[in-house]
Amino acid sequence: MATAAQVKALLQSHGVGDDERFYAVALQVAAGEKRRGHERLAEEIRGLVDRAKTRRSKERPTASILQVSQPQGEAADLLEQTQTGWKTQDLILPEPLKERVSRILEEQTNLSRLKEHFLRPRQRLLFTGPPGCGKTVTASALANDLNLPLFVVRLDGLVTRYLGDSLSKLRLIFDTVQRTRAIYLFDEFDSIGYTRDFTGDVGEIRRLLNSFLTFVEKLSGNSLVIAATNHGERLDKALYRRFDDLIEFGLPDDIHAWRTIESRLDGVPTTSLGRQGILKAAKGLSYSEITRACEEAVKIMLLRDQPKITTRMLVDALTERRLFLNH
């Protein structure tokens, strides 16, 4: 039988739409039943998980950009709808950062009230910080809390695919921003916000940047526009004043690294984990890399029929992620 912690983990992962964690805990239950000699039940659980994964993979293509407020025509080719189960309350971020995200959510939730008093909510945001530290997840959490779709446009792709036609494509995107309320995440913003290292038509990119800033400044609809970059230090600081708020994400400190580990291993049986050794191995890793290391440790436990995750398993997984990144 599943333990109370496993039942809790199943419910939590289902509640936030975290399919991978749900499957991992279910397989952990199957492994436990197998150790108890319940081979048939273990196989049935594994079969259910396999069928759920197959059904989910078939559903994803149809749950594309055609949902909710649907951009039409050519705009649909430029925007990719992204969705996760995250909510802002689930974010593991430093408290000052969470408070700023909560303020954005509060203003967006009370659009009408603010506009009745001729006040404009924060709707032009700049997210900066290393990869895997929460920029996209935060945008997705805001979308979920506001019950809005999240559309992602990669500006570097816009530049490389449509360099000669990029201005008209950008205008098309912002026409959609004005008409269709959603959250629009312009990823890789440094690809146009910083041009000194670009070897192509710098003039075209400068025109694209100026047009982007003009469109953002004239934003009058109810959409939320987020420009995100992994390289905030590359941006021209004069650009910052064009945005309503700058949210700077960073690598987790020991407290938030440990919270991430606790969250990802919630409901998973562990030995008495050596916190200091684990945190040393996690030093310098992003939230997403720590999450991936926890998932790797869970997979090792399941595949090797181990009863619990040990400190060594987790340290090895974290070390492996570091070696991969430094390769």
C-alpha positions as CSV (number, residue, x, y, z in Angstrom):
1,M,0.0,0.0,0.0
2,A,1.1,3.6,-0.7
3,T,2.4,5.4,2.4
4,A,0.7,8.6,3.6
5,A,3.6,10.6,2.2
6,Q,3.2,9.0,-1.2
7,V,-0.5,9.7,-1.3
8,K,0.2,13.3,-0.3
9,A,2.9,13.6,-3.1
10,L,0.5,12.1,-5.7
11,L,-2.2,14.6,-4.8
12,Q,0.2,17.5,-4.7
13,S,1.7,16.6,-8.1
14,H,-1.7,16.0,-9.6
15,G,-2.9,19.4,-8.2
16,V,-0.2,21.4,-9.9
17,G,-0.2,19.3,-13.1
18,D,3.3,17.9,-12.5
19,D,3.0,14.8,-14.6
20,E,6.6,13.6,-14.3
21,R,6.6,13.8,-10.5
22,F,3.2,12.0,-10.4
23,Y,4.5,9.2,-12.6
24,A,7.7,8.9,-10.5
25,V,5.8,8.6,-7.2
26,A,3.4,6.0,-8.8
27,L,6.4,4.0,-10.0
28,Q,7.9,4.2,-6.5
29,V,4.6,2.7,-5.2
30,A,4.9,0.0,-7.7
31,A,8.5,-0.8,-6.7
32,G,7.3,-1.0,-3.0
33,E,4.6,-3.4,-3.9
34,K,7.1,-5.5,-5.8
35,R,9.4,-5.7,-2.8
36,R,6.4,-6.9,-0.8
37,G,5.9,-9.7,-3.3
38,H,2.9,-8.2,-5.0
39,E,4.2,-8.7,-8.5
40,R,0.9,-8.5,-10.3
41,L,-0.2,-5.2,-8.6
42,A,3.3,-3.7,-9.3
43,E,2.9,-4.6,-13.0
44,E,-0.6,-3.2,-13.1
45,I,0.6,0.1,-11.7
46,R,3.5,0.3,-14.2
47,G,1.1,-0.5,-17.0
48,L,-1.3,2.3,-15.9
49,V,1.6,4.7,-15.8
50,D,2.8,3.7,-19.3
51,R,-0.6,4.1,-20.8
52,A,-1.1,7.5,-19.1
53,K,2.2,8.7,-20.6
54,T,1.2,7.5,-24.0
55,R,-2.2,9.1,-23.8
56,R,-0.7,12.4,-22.5
57,S,1.9,12.5,-25.4
58,K,-1.0,12.1,-27.9
59,E,-3.0,14.9,-26.3
60,R,-0.2,17.5,-26.3
61,P,-0.2,18.4,-30.0
62,T,-3.9,19.2,-29.9
63,A,-3.5,21.3,-26.8
64,S,-1.4,23.8,-28.8
65,I,-1.9,27.4,-29.7
66,L,-5.5,26.8,-30.7
67,Q,-6.7,27.0,-27.1
68,V,-8.5,29.8,-25.3
69,S,-7.8,33.2,-26.9
70,Q,-6.3,32.0,-30.2
71,P,-4.0,34.2,-32.3
72,Q,-5.1,33.7,-35.9
73,G,-3.3,33.3,-39.2
74,E,0.4,34.2,-39.5
75,A,0.6,35.2,-35.8
76,A,0.0,31.6,-34.8
77,D,3.3,30.6,-36.5
78,L,5.2,33.2,-34.5
79,L,3.8,32.4,-31.0
80,E,4.2,29.2,-29.1
81,Q,1.8,28.4,-26.3
82,T,3.5,27.1,-23.2
83,Q,1.8,25.7,-20.1
84,T,2.9,24.2,-16.8
85,G,1.0,23.5,-13.6
86,W,2.9,26.0,-11.5
87,K,1.2,28.7,-9.4
88,T,2.9,31.7,-7.9
89,Q,2.5,30.2,-4.4
90,D,4.6,27.2,-5.5
91,L,7.6,29.3,-6.6
92,I,10.7,28.8,-4.5
93,L,12.2,32.3,-4.6
94,P,13.7,34.7,-2.1
95,E,11.0,36.5,-0.2
96,P,11.6,40.0,-1.7
97,L,11.4,38.5,-5.2
98,K,8.1,36.7,-4.4
99,E,6.7,39.9,-3.0
100,R,7.4,41.7,-6.3
101,V,5.8,38.9,-8.3
102,S,2.8,39.0,-5.9
103,R,2.5,42.8,-6.5
104,I,2.4,42.2,-10.3
105,L,-0.3,39.6,-9.8
106,E,-2.3,41.8,-7.6
107,E,-2.2,44.7,-10.1
108,Q,-3.1,42.5,-13.0
109,T,-6.0,41.0,-11.0
110,N,-7.4,44.5,-10.3
111,L,-7.0,46.0,-13.8
112,S,-10.4,47.6,-13.9
113,R,-10.1,49.2,-10.5
114,L,-6.8,50.8,-11.3
115,K,-7.9,52.0,-14.7
116,E,-11.0,53.6,-13.2
117,H,-8.6,55.8,-11.3
118,F,-6.5,56.4,-14.4
119,L,-3.7,54.2,-13.1
120,R,-1.8,51.8,-15.3
121,P,-0.8,48.4,-13.9
122,R,2.6,47.0,-14.3
123,Q,2.5,45.2,-17.7
124,R,5.9,45.7,-19.2
125,L,8.4,43.6,-17.4
126,L,12.1,42.7,-17.8
127,F,13.2,39.4,-16.4
128,T,17.0,38.8,-16.1
129,G,19.1,36.1,-14.6
130,P,21.0,32.8,-15.4
131,P,19.2,29.9,-17.2
132,G,17.0,27.7,-15.0
133,C,16.5,30.2,-12.2
134,G,12.7,30.9,-12.6
135,K,12.1,33.3,-15.4
136,T,9.9,31.1,-17.6
137,V,8.4,29.3,-14.6
138,T,7.4,32.7,-13.1
139,A,5.8,33.8,-16.3
140,S,3.9,30.5,-16.5
141,A,2.8,30.8,-12.8
142,L,1.4,34.3,-13.4
143,A,-0.5,33.0,-16.5
144,N,-2.0,30.2,-14.4
145,D,-3.0,32.5,-11.5
146,L,-4.6,34.9,-14.0
147,N,-6.2,32.2,-16.0
148,L,-4.5,33.5,-19.1
149,P,-2.6,31.7,-21.9
150,L,1.2,32.1,-22.1
151,F,2.7,32.7,-25.5
152,V,6.4,32.6,-26.1
153,V,8.3,34.3,-29.0
154,R,12.0,33.8,-29.3
155,L,13.5,37.0,-30.5
156,D,16.6,35.3,-31.7
157,G,14.5,33.1,-33.9
158,L,12.7,36.1,-35.2
159,V,16.0,37.7,-36.1
160,T,17.6,34.6,-37.8
161,R,14.5,33.4,-39.6
162,Y,13.0,36.7,-40.7
163,L,15.9,39.2,-40.6
164,G,14.7,41.0,-43.8
165,D,11.1,40.8,-42.7
166,S,11.4,41.1,-38.9
167,L,9.8,44.5,-38.5
168,S,6.5,43.4,-40.1
169,K,6.6,40.1,-38.1
170,L,7.1,42.1,-34.9
171,R,4.2,44.4,-35.7
172,L,2.0,41.4,-36.3
173,I,2.9,40.0,-32.9
174,F,2.1,43.3,-31.2
175,D,-1.2,43.6,-33.0
176,T,-2.0,40.3,-31.4
177,V,-0.8,41.5,-28.0
178,Q,-3.3,44.4,-28.3
179,R,-6.2,42.3,-29.4
180,T,-5.8,39.1,-27.4
181,R,-5.3,39.4,-23.7
182,A,-2.5,36.9,-22.6
183,I,1.0,36.9,-21.2
184,Y,3.6,37.3,-24.0
185,L,7.1,36.2,-23.1
186,F,9.8,37.6,-25.5
187,D,12.7,35.3,-24.9
188,E,16.4,35.9,-25.6
189,F,15.8,39.7,-25.4
190,D,19.6,40.3,-25.5
191,S,19.6,39.1,-29.1
192,I,18.3,42.6,-30.1
193,G,19.0,44.6,-26.9
194,Y,22.8,44.1,-27.4
195,T,24.4,44.2,-30.8
196,R,28.1,44.7,-30.5
197,D,28.9,41.0,-30.9
198,F,26.4,40.3,-33.7
199,T,28.1,39.7,-37.1
200,G,25.1,40.2,-39.3
201,D,23.1,43.2,-40.3
202,V,23.4,45.2,-37.0
203,G,21.3,48.1,-38.5
204,E,18.4,45.8,-39.0
205,I,18.6,44.6,-35.4
206,R,18.8,48.1,-34.1
207,R,15.7,49.0,-36.1
208,L,14.0,45.9,-34.6
209,L,15.0,46.9,-31.1
210,N,13.7,50.5,-31.6
211,S,10.4,49.1,-33.0
212,F,10.1,46.7,-30.1
213,L,10.6,49.5,-27.5
214,T,8.1,51.7,-29.4
215,F,5.5,49.0,-29.4
216,V,6.0,48.3,-25.7
217,E,5.7,52.0,-24.8
218,K,2.5,52.3,-26.8
219,L,1.0,49.2,-25.1
220,S,-2.6,50.1,-24.2
221,G,-4.4,46.7,-24.0
222,N,-4.6,44.4,-21.1
223,S,-1.9,41.9,-22.0
224,L,1.2,41.4,-19.9
225,V,4.5,41.6,-21.9
226,I,7.7,40.1,-20.4
227,A,11.1,40.4,-22.0
228,A,13.5,37.8,-20.7
229,T,17.3,37.4,-21.0
230,N,20.0,35.2,-19.5
231,H,22.5,38.0,-20.0
232,G,21.2,41.1,-18.3
233,E,24.7,42.5,-18.1
234,R,24.8,42.7,-21.9
235,L,21.8,45.0,-22.1
236,D,22.1,48.7,-22.7
237,K,21.1,50.1,-19.3
238,A,19.1,52.8,-21.0
239,L,16.6,50.1,-22.0
240,Y,15.6,49.5,-18.4
241,R,13.6,52.7,-18.2
242,R,11.3,51.5,-20.9
243,F,9.9,48.8,-18.6
244,D,7.6,49.1,-15.6
245,D,9.7,46.7,-13.5
246,L,13.0,44.8,-13.5
247,I,12.9,41.4,-11.9
248,E,16.4,40.0,-11.4
249,F,16.5,36.2,-10.8
250,G,19.6,34.6,-9.3
251,L,21.1,31.2,-8.4
252,P,19.6,29.7,-5.2
253,D,21.4,30.2,-1.9
254,D,21.7,27.3,0.5
255,I,18.2,27.9,2.0
256,H,16.4,27.9,-1.3
257,A,18.5,25.1,-2.8
258,W,17.5,22.9,0.2
259,R,13.8,24.0,-0.2
260,T,14.0,22.9,-3.8
261,I,15.4,19.5,-2.8
262,E,12.8,19.1,-0.1
263,S,10.0,20.0,-2.6
264,R,11.1,17.6,-5.3
265,L,11.7,14.7,-2.8
266,D,8.5,15.3,-0.9
267,G,6.8,11.9,-0.5
268,V,9.9,10.0,-1.6
269,P,11.5,7.8,1.0
270,T,15.0,9.0,2.0
271,T,17.6,8.1,4.5
272,S,18.8,10.8,6.9
273,L,20.2,13.1,4.3
274,G,23.5,14.9,4.9
275,R,22.5,18.4,4.3
276,Q,26.0,20.0,4.2
277,G,27.4,17.5,1.8
278,I,24.4,17.8,-0.5
279,L,24.4,21.6,-0.4
280,K,28.1,21.6,-1.2
281,A,27.4,19.5,-4.3
282,A,24.5,21.8,-5.3
283,K,26.5,25.0,-5.0
284,G,26.3,27.0,-8.1
285,L,23.6,25.0,-9.7
286,S,20.3,26.5,-10.8
287,Y,16.9,25.6,-9.5
288,S,16.2,23.5,-12.7
289,E,19.5,21.6,-12.5
290,I,18.9,20.8,-8.8
291,T,15.4,19.6,-9.8
292,R,16.8,17.4,-12.5
293,A,19.4,15.9,-10.1
294,C,16.6,15.0,-7.7
295,E,14.6,13.4,-10.5
296,E,17.7,11.4,-11.5
297,A,18.2,10.2,-7.9
298,V,14.5,9.1,-7.8
299,K,15.0,7.2,-11.1
300,I,18.1,5.4,-9.8
301,M,16.2,4.4,-6.7
302,L,13.3,3.0,-8.7
303,L,15.4,1.2,-11.4
304,R,17.7,-0.4,-8.8
305,D,14.9,-1.3,-6.5
306,Q,16.4,0.7,-3.7
307,P,14.1,1.3,-0.7
308,K,15.3,4.9,-0.1
309,I,17.3,7.7,-1.6
310,T,20.6,8.1,0.1
311,T,22.9,11.1,0.5
312,R,25.4,9.5,-1.8
313,M,22.8,9.0,-4.6
314,L,21.8,12.6,-4.4
315,V,25.4,14.0,-4.2
316,D,26.3,11.8,-7.2
317,A,23.4,13.1,-9.2
318,L,24.2,16.7,-8.4
319,T,27.9,16.2,-9.2
320,E,26.9,14.6,-12.6
321,R,24.8,17.7,-13.4
322,R,27.8,20.0,-12.6
323,L,30.1,17.9,-14.8
324,F,27.6,18.0,-17.6
325,L,27.3,21.8,-17.5
326,N,31.1,22.2,-17.3
327,H,31.8,19.8,-20.2
